[in-house]
Structure formats: C-alpha cells, structure tokens
C-alpha cells in the first residue's frame, strides 16, 4: 500500500536553516570540456598551404590566416580554434588528411583547455 508523503507544517519564523522550509535543488548541467586545436611549425610545409588550411578548415579570412600562420612560423605553434571534443577531433583529422594528400608534413593536434 502506498503512503502519501507527509507535509511539513509551515512555521511563521522563516529564519535561515529552518527545517520547515523545503528547498528544491536542481542539478547543474556542466558544460562539456573544450579542446584547443594547435597547428605546429615544420620546415617543409609552404606558408601558402598553411594559410589555405586555416581559411578552408577554420573559416578564417585571409588576413587572420596570414597572422596565425606567422605566429606558427615564429613561435613554433598556435591555437587555431577551441571546440568541443568531437569537433576538435574532426578538425584535426581533416587537416592531417588534407596535408597528407598534398604530401606536406604539417602537424595538427588537440589538447584539453584548462
């Protein structure tokens, strides 16, 4: 036999911590972790190819792509985007496949954003 839940009788005193007040808590939905997609410098991939990759796979305009390409060239690597795991993984795969098909050693990786 089912029993009905007992209702707590409200008191006039609504002080904090009053056991007669029921507080509904909702679980917070956490955002999925984000991942940085990194492009790494090498001594063989032409700069124009890197610019093309940035425009094609990361939706950058020409000026943005040139700026990021120069950062990769000077600093050895650059973050080219921050995405959910699935999208970052897809972008890395697309860049690596595209570079391989064009016989360039361009490297693209991803790492969890902290």
Protein Blocks (a to p, Z undefined) as FASTA:
>chain_A
ZZddddddddfblcehiakbccdddddddddddddddddddfkbcfklmmmmmmmmnopa
fklmmmmmmmmmmnopacfbdcdfklmmmmmmmmmmmmmmnopabdcdddddZZ
